[in-house]
Amino acid sequence: MSTQTGNDQEKDAYLDTLKAQGAQLLAELPAEGTIEHARLSLIDAKIEQLTRPITAGSWKLPDE
């Protein structure tokens, strides 16, 4: 169980880092088509992936 807590703390630290980097880039208002704009999009996607709830709506048992 301590391993899970450690993983959660690492994930939280990574998420906080991503949010800080995203906020800094967003404050600079990068122009579309620039590396900074692409980096902001990537950070946004990573944050979305880490914070999206896990759903099992499309999960089904494998056919036997």
C-alpha positions in Angstrom: 0.0 0.0 0.0 2.9 2.4 0.6 3.9 1.9 -3.0 0.6 3.1 -4.2 0.9 6.2 -1.9 4.3 6.8 -3.3 3.0 6.5 -6.9 0.1 8.9 -6.1 2.5 11.4 -4.6 4.7 11.2 -7.7 1.7 11.6 -9.9 0.5 14.6 -7.9 3.9 16.2 -8.1 4.1 15.6 -11.9 0.6 17.1 -12.3 1.5 20.2 -10.2 4.6 20.6 -12.4 2.5 20.4 -15.6 0.0 22.9 -14.3 2.8 25.4 -13.4 4.4 25.0 -16.8 1.0 25.3 -18.5 0.2 28.4 -16.5 3.5 30.0 -17.4 3.1 29.3 -21.1 -0.5 30.5 -21.1 0.5 33.8 -19.5 2.9 34.3 -22.5 0.0 33.8 -25.0 2.0 31.8 -27.5 1.1 32.3 -31.2 -0.5 29.4 -33.0 2.0 27.4 -34.9 4.9 28.0 -32.5 6.8 25.5 -30.5 5.4 27.1 -27.3 1.9 26.7 -28.5 2.5 23.0 -29.3 4.0 22.5 -25.9 1.0 24.1 -24.3 -1.3 21.8 -26.2 0.8 18.8 -25.1 0.7 19.9 -21.5 -3.1 20.3 -21.7 -3.5 16.8 -23.1 -1.3 15.3 -20.4 -3.3 17.1 -17.7 -6.5 15.9 -19.3 -5.2 12.3 -19.3 -4.1 12.4 -15.7 -7.3 14.0 -14.4 -9.9 12.3 -16.5 -12.0 9.8 -14.5 -11.7 6.2 -15.4 -15.0 4.9 -16.7 -16.0 1.4 -17.6 -18.9 2.2 -19.8 -17.4 0.6 -22.9 -15.9 -2.3 -21.0 -17.3 -5.8 -21.6 -16.3 -9.4 -20.9 -14.3 -11.0 -23.7 -16.3 -13.4 -25.9 -15.6 -17.0 -25.0 
